[in-house]
């Protein structure tokens, strides 16, 4: 078998500095409700096959983000597996995990 020439390897002596500076801004005024109908989403979720507590959700409210599942729903409140009561009117976004 014929001997092939070696591959060129350049010396790399630089220090790599990626993403040293980051900027994250959040204010309470920038929170806007997404264009979803929460009550309609919850109704569709309860109509799906299977148990409701087996469906993990990410629920964002005005004050907190919940990563949990729903146990039950009343007219204006949902109850979660993590024993939280969330007012439906306070929900900014809700989506399946």
C-alpha positions as CSV (number, residue, x, y, z in Angstrom):
1,X,0.0,0.0,0.0
2,X,1.2,3.5,-0.9
3,X,2.1,5.9,2.0
4,X,-0.1,9.0,1.9
5,X,1.2,12.5,2.9
6,X,0.4,13.7,6.4
7,X,-2.5,16.1,7.0
8,X,-1.6,19.7,7.8
9,X,-2.2,20.7,11.4
10,X,-2.0,24.3,12.3
11,X,-0.9,25.4,15.8
12,X,-3.8,26.9,17.7
13,X,-2.6,29.0,20.6
14,X,-5.5,31.5,20.9
15,X,-7.8,31.6,23.9
16,X,-11.4,31.2,22.9
17,X,-13.7,33.6,24.6
18,X,-17.3,32.9,23.5
19,X,-20.3,34.4,25.3
20,X,-18.4,36.1,28.0
21,X,-20.9,38.9,28.1
22,X,-24.6,38.2,28.3
23,X,-27.5,40.5,29.0
24,X,-30.8,39.5,30.5
25,X,-33.5,42.0,31.1
26,X,-36.9,41.4,32.6
27,X,-39.4,43.8,34.2
28,X,-42.8,43.3,35.5
29,X,-44.1,45.7,32.8
30,X,-42.9,43.5,29.9
31,X,-45.2,40.6,30.8
32,X,-47.9,40.4,28.2
33,X,-50.6,37.7,27.9
34,X,-50.1,35.4,25.0
35,X,-52.9,35.2,22.4
36,X,-54.4,31.9,23.7
37,X,-57.7,31.2,25.3
38,X,-56.8,29.5,28.5
39,X,-60.3,28.3,29.3
40,X,-60.6,26.8,25.8
41,X,-57.2,25.1,26.1
42,X,-58.2,23.6,29.5
43,X,-61.5,22.3,28.1
44,X,-59.7,20.6,25.2
45,X,-57.2,19.2,27.6
46,X,-59.9,17.6,29.8
47,X,-61.6,16.2,26.6
48,X,-58.5,14.3,25.5
49,X,-58.2,10.6,26.3
50,X,-56.4,9.5,29.4
51,X,-56.1,10.9,32.9
52,X,-55.5,14.6,33.3
53,X,-52.9,14.2,36.0
54,X,-50.7,12.2,33.5
55,X,-50.3,15.3,31.3
56,X,-47.4,17.5,32.3
57,X,-47.8,21.2,31.7
58,X,-45.9,24.4,32.0
59,X,-48.1,27.1,33.4
60,X,-46.9,30.7,33.5
61,X,-48.7,33.2,35.7
62,X,-48.1,36.9,36.6
63,X,-45.9,35.9,39.5
64,X,-44.6,32.3,39.0
65,X,-44.0,29.5,36.6
66,X,-45.3,26.1,37.5
67,X,-44.0,22.8,36.0
68,X,-46.7,20.3,37.1
69,X,-49.9,18.6,36.1
70,X,-53.5,19.5,36.8
71,X,-55.7,17.5,39.2
72,X,-59.0,19.3,38.8
73,X,-60.6,22.5,37.5
74,X,-63.4,24.6,38.9
75,X,-65.0,27.6,37.3
76,X,-62.1,30.0,38.0
77,X,-59.4,27.9,39.6
78,X,-57.2,24.9,38.7
79,X,-55.6,22.6,41.3
80,X,-52.2,21.0,40.6
81,X,-50.3,18.0,41.7
82,X,-47.9,20.2,43.6
83,X,-50.8,21.3,45.7
84,X,-51.1,24.8,44.2
85,X,-54.3,26.7,43.5
86,X,-54.0,28.8,40.4
87,X,-56.6,31.4,39.4
88,X,-57.4,30.9,35.7
89,X,-57.5,34.7,35.1
90,X,-53.8,35.0,36.3
91,X,-52.5,32.6,33.7
92,X,-50.3,34.2,31.0
93,X,-49.5,31.1,29.1
94,X,-50.1,27.4,29.4
95,X,-48.6,24.6,27.2
96,X,-47.9,20.9,27.2
97,X,-44.4,19.9,28.2
